[in-house]
Amino acid sequence: MLRLVQLQHNTTRGVAFVEEPHLRLLTSAISVYQLAERAMASGASLSTIVERDTGGERLDYDAVYAGKSPWRLKVPVDHPLDPARCLVSGTGLTHLGSAENRAAMHAKRDDELTDSMKMFRLGIQGGRPEAGGIGAAPEWFFKGNGSVLRAHGDPLDVPGFAEDGGEEAELAGVYVIDGEGRPRRIGMTAGNEFSDHVSERANYLNLAGSKLRACSLGPELVVDPDFKSVAGSVTIERGGHVLWSKEIRTGAEEMCHSLSNIEHHHFKFDGHRRPGDVHVHFYGAHSLSFADGIRLADGDVMAIQFSGFGRALRNPVRVAEKMRTPFTIVPFD
């Protein structure tokens, strides 16, 4: 499978494909977005476009990954001209594990079905329609525009107004809208869909606000990956030691919604098919450390890795000072 990374050296951007233990730089392309544009314009596959642009320069991937090279990893996809042209969103309650976690967070009485479990059951009953059919709509949420995306090694901030911050280990689809308004899937990448689970647990209606914060992708973007059943792991490290770890799975066989159904319900909205836009859409999480009673602290490191998706995505937690005073708005005279 073709695995791509985006890089930056001072003000110079670049793209490389993974050729372990090296990264091979492309000659002229400076972004994955540009590669996608070339593929759409020519009708060639993305792999062909990359092959045509392959240069001879190789980088030591270990040094780049560790932050010891002049070349630094960027998020594996962005809109190179305007972060506002990249929409970051996600789908929840797609995995059995996520439904169990959410039900526990929003538990009422033992004999009462939570709203989360009602939503999950809709997915079980109608999330995998036959070819040509439209299935039940999954839970959907908005995370922000491209300015919320963080790369491997970047801190994920718990804002001063937040109650908490916790990892969500997921795969995310990466899309670009072509000139005819058709969504084109470039590939998939590992992601940490960082969220405020304490706020969400207090009231399900806090879900929207709990998602509006930074998240991370990468370090690699995989073109046309195997999405059947993907094994992964998520680990929380504290003080250089493993605090919590779990084996996880994602993919078509692990979800109650088919990929095509998730994609339909995201791109059915006219506003999500604006030519030239980039979309990053998280497909849902299997397990959360929060559900096992873990509260992340400043300096903890979250590590997420999926089989076939390259090296682990690692991000430290950075907790901001608590917000003590409200924002004030200055009206026009």
N, C-alpha and C positions, 0 to 999 in steps of 0.2 A: 504494500500500500504506500502511496505517496504521502509523505509527512513533511509539512512546511512550517517554517518559523519566520517571523518578522524580527528584524534587528535594527539597531541604531548605533552609529559611531559618531559621536558629537552631533552634528546636524545632518549627517548622511544616513539616509534610510536604506535598507536592503532586505532582500528575501533570500532564503536558502532552503534547500531540502536536506533532510536528515539522511546521512550516510555514515552511520555509527562506525567509529567514534568521532566522526567529523560532520561538519556542516558544509555543504558545497554552495557557494554563493552563485546567484544568478547574475547575468551580465548587465541587464538593463532594467529589469523590473524592480520597483521600489516598494511595492505593496501587493498583497494578495488581491486586493480590489482591482489593481491594474491588470493582474493576470486574468481575473475573471472578465474584465472588460475586453481584453484581447481574445479570449476564448469565445465570447458572445459575438464579437464582431466578425471573427473568421469562421465560426462554425466548427472549429477544432476542439478536441478535448482539452481539459486543463492540463492533463499529463503531457500532451503533445506540446502545448505552449511552454511548459516548464522545460521540457527536453530541448526545445529550440533555443532557449535562453540560458542554458547551462554553461557556466564558465569553468575555468580551471582552478580558481582560488578556493582553498579549503581552510576552514577554521577548526580549531580544537574545541569540540563540543563541551568537554569537561570544563575547560576554562571559561567558556561563555556561560554555561549553566551555573557555575559557582560565582559568577560576577567578577572574575579575575582577568577578563579580556577587555580591550577597548570597545569591542562590540557587545552591546547589551540586548537581552531579549526584550521585545515588546509583546503586547498582546498579539495573538496570532491572526487577528483580523481587526480592522477598523475602517472608518471612512476617512481617507487621508486628507480630505479637504475640510470637512465639517463634522465634528462629533455629533451634532444634532441630527445628522442624517443617518445615524445608527440607532435603532430602537432595540433595547434590551428588555426581554420579557421572559415569562416562564409558565409552565403548566404544573399544577400540583395534583396530588392524590392519584398519581398514575401507577404507583407501585404498592403492593400489598403492605410492605413495611412502612411506607409513608402514611397510609391510612391508619394503621395501628398506632403510630406515633401521634398523629393528629387527634385521634379519638381519645387517647389518654390525656392529651393536653386540654381538651375541651370537654372532659367527662362531666356528665350531669348525674343521673341516677342509673343504676345497673340495668333497669328495664326500659331506659329511654334511649332512642337512637339519636346520636348527635347529628348536626347538620353536615359535618365532615363525612360521617359514615353514610348518610343519605346520598351525598355527592359521589362517594366511592362506589356505592351500589349501582348508581346510574352508569358508571363506567364499566362495572362488571357485566351489567345487563346489555349495554348498548355501545360500548366503547370500541368494539372491533366489528364494524359493519362489513357485509359482503362487498366484493368489488363493485364499484359504481354506486354504493349506498352512502348515506350520511348518518353517522352515529351520534351518540350522545355527546354534548359539549363538555369538555373537562373544565376544571377550575383554571382560571387564567389570571395572571398578575403582571403588572408593569414594574420594572426596576429602575428605569431611567434611560438616558441616552448614552452615547459612547463615552461620555466623560466619567461614567461610573466604573468603567472597565479597568482592571489592574492586571499587571503581568506577573509571571513567576518571580518570586522574591520580593515583590512589593508588599507593604503592610496593608491589611484590611482594617479600616478604622471603625471602632464603635463610637458613633457620634455622641456629643455631650447630652443630647436629648433622649438617647436610647436607654432602654432598660437592660439590654444585653446584646451580645453578638455571638453567633454560632455558625459553624460550618454546615454546608449542605453539599455533599459530594455528588456531582451529577455529570452527565454528558449534555452538551449543548449543540444545537444545529446552527450552522452559519449560512446565511442566505443573502443573495443580492437580487434586486428586482430589475429585470431587463427592460429595454426600451418599449416593449409592448405591455408592460405591467404584469409580467409573469414572474412569479418567484422561482429562483434557481438555487438549488442547494449546492453550496461549494463543498461542504464537508461537515465534520463534527470535531469537537474538541472537549477535553476534560475541563470542568469548571467547578468553582466553589461559589455557590449561590448564597452568599453570606446574608443572614437574616436575624431579626430580633425575636427570638422565640418566647421570651418572658412577656413582652408586650402582646404578642399574638395569643398566648395562653390565657391572658387576663380576659380577653374578649375576641371572639372570632372576627368581629368587624374591624379589629386593628390590623388584620392581615395586610391590607393595602399599604399602610404606613410602615409596617414591619419589613417590607421588601424594598423600600426606597433608600438604597445605600450601595456602597461599593461592593463589587464582586470581582472574581478573578477568572481568567481563562488561560489554558495552555499547559505547558509551553508550546505544544505542537498542534497544528491543524491537520487532520487526516482526511484526505480526499477519498470519497466512496468507501468508507470503512465497513467492516462486518458488524452489523447491529443486531444480529440474531440473539445472542446471549453473551454479555460482556462481563467478565469477572473484574473486580476491582478491590481496592482497599482504601480505608481512610484512617489516619493516625493523628492523634493529638500529642504533641511533645511539650513538656514543661521542664525547664532547667536542664535540657539535654537528655532527658529520659522520657520514655513512652508513658504517657498518662492513661491513654485509652486507644484502642485500636479495634477495627472490625472489618471482616471480609464482607463485601457487598457485591450485588449483581444488578445490571441494568440491561436494557435491550428489548427487542420485540417480544421475546418469550417471557419476559419478567414483568410485563406491564399489562394493565387492563385496557388501555387505549392503544390502538395501532398508531404507528408513526404517521400514516396517511391521514388518520382522523385528527390527530393533534395538529398537523400542518393545515388541514382544511379549516379547522375552527380558528386558527390564528390568521390565516390569509384570506378568509372570507370577507373581512372588513375592507372596504375600499381604501381607507387611509393606510392600510398595511401593504398596499401594492403600488406605491409611488415609484416610478422609474428612477433608478439610481440609488435608492436607499439600501442600506445594509440592515439585516436583522440578525440578532443573536437570541436564540430561544432555548431556555433550559427545559429539559424533558422530565425533570422530577427526581427526587432522591429516594433511596432505599432505607437508609438509617441515619439517625442523628445522634451525636454524643449527648445532646441536651436531653433526649429521651431516656438516657441512662444516668441522668443526674449530674452530668458534667457542666460546670460553668466556666467558660473560657476566661482567662486573665491576661492582662497586658504582658506581652513577651511570649505567650504560647505560640507554637508553630503548628499549623494545619498542613498535612500532607495528603494528597489525593492522587491515586494512580489507577488507570484502567488498562487492562491487557490489550495490546495492539494500538494504544494511543501514546506511546512514547514515554518519556521520562515524567517523574512525579511533579505535580504542581504544588509548590510549597509557598506558603504565605504566613508571616507572623501576624499576630493580633496586636493592634495598637488602640488603647483605650483613651479617649479624649477626656479632658476635665469636664465634670458635670456642668451643664448649663444652668446658671443661677438667675439670669435675668432674661426677660423676653425680648424678642426682636421688636423694634419699634419702626413704624412705617411713617414716612414723611409725605404728607399730601401736597399736591400742587396748590398754590394760592388761587 
